[in-house]
Structures are given as C-alpha cells and as structure tokens.
Amino acid sequence: MTLKELQKLCIDNGFKCIYGNLKEVISLPYLVITSEESTNFSADDKVFFTKTPVELEYTYKDKNLNDQNKIENNILKDFSWRKSDETYLSSERAWQVSYFFEIF
C-alpha cells in the first residue's frame, strides 16, 4: 500500500484526511498521515523491500467509539499497529490519539 492509497482508504471510510502538515483549519474530526524516511532492506547493491514508518493522527472533539473502531478495524486491519494514549490539545480544545505502523 502506498501513502496515497492509505489516504484514499481513510477518505473512503468517511474521514477528512490529509497527508503531511495541517496547513489550513478544517473541522473536527480529521486524520493526518505523516511518515518518516523509509528504511530499505538491501544486499548486494539491490533493494529487496522498502519499509516506511507511518503515524496516523486522529483528532476529535467528542469521543466516538464508532470512528475509532472504523480506524482500527477497517483502515488498519492489514497492519500491525500500536496506539498512543489519548492526549488533550488545549490550543485546539480537542483530543488526539496516534496510531503507529509500517507500510512495506
């Protein structure tokens, strides 16, 4: 899966979703996809596979278990992921939880 395909999957599941930094104000809830530099497995001057660490941030005002279940059971169903604790963002008066996984 590519990052663009991940973004489309999020949108297809009913979420506002952007890749990268949030450059404009959008209404809650929304998802933001960020990624670090990919790490490749290579040998003999050949890349065998690429691994990209990804963070999917879910920012919301009111807790919605249906939305979190959609993220965990539909969007992330094919990934091995871990989840952060919920954090209150006082500047946005919203909550945020992050999901961490890798795309191969």
Beta strands, then each sheet from edge to edge (+ up, - down):
strand 1: 17-19
strand 2: 30-35
strand 3: 39-43
strand 4: 46-60
strand 5: 82-83
strand 6: 87-89
strand 7: 94-103
sheet 1: 1+ 2+ 4- 3+
sheet 2: 1+ 2+ 4- 7+ 5-
sheet 3: 1+ 2+ 4- 7+ 6-
end
